[in-house]
Amino acid sequence: AQISSDEKTKKVMITQGSTTIEVKEEVSVSNGELFVNTGDSKQKISILPQEAKNIALQNTKMQITSFSLETSKDNLTYVVNGNQTGKLLFIWPVEFEVKTQINAQTGKIEVNKPIWAVFVTN
């Protein structure tokens, strides 16, 4: 992974392969591992951006519209938003929003989509 920063905006960019993500907090490297300073502590990034993107795409069939890394006191979470299409009850074409959250430390994934999406086929 490559790390770059913009002095004007004070934003840090983490690039891995063709995937770049913007981080608003301070990023550091220690012993070859990435950490984000969340104020109270430093949180390790175990899942890199390209891996998180691949996890999201493997678990959904969405077109990605946004990709970010959100921080809280004790958690780093990749948020991948996108749109998914299919046919409702095999008949009506539909498009709906999907929000996928991936824990940057454990890789645990949570997919949020409309409740009626269970009736959509691809």
CORJOSUL-V386339 format. One record per pair of residues at least 12 apart in sequence whose ideal C-beta (glycine too) atoms are under 6 Angstrom apart, sorted by the first residue. I is the first residue (numbers start at 1). J is the second residue. Records with the same first field share a line. If there is no record, write none. Layout:
# CORJOSUL-V386339
I = J / J
This chain:
# CORJOSUL-V386339
1 = 14 / 16 / 48
2 = 15
3 = 27
12 = 27
14 = 49
16 = 48 / 49 / 50
17 = 50
19 = 49 / 50 / 53
21 = 49 / 69
23 = 69
25 = 37 / 71
36 = 76
38 = 71
40 = 73
43 = 76
45 = 104
46 = 105
47 = 104 / 107
52 = 78 / 102
55 = 102 / 109
56 = 80 / 100
59 = 109 / 111
60 = 98
61 = 84 / 122
62 = 82 / 84 / 98
63 = 82 / 83
64 = 80 / 82
65 = 81 / 82
66 = 81
67 = 80
76 = 104
77 = 101 / 103
78 = 102 / 104
79 = 101
80 = 100
81 = 99
82 = 98
83 = 95
84 = 96 / 98
86 = 120 / 121 / 122
87 = 121
88 = 119 / 120
89 = 119
90 = 121
96 = 114 / 117
98 = 113
99 = 112
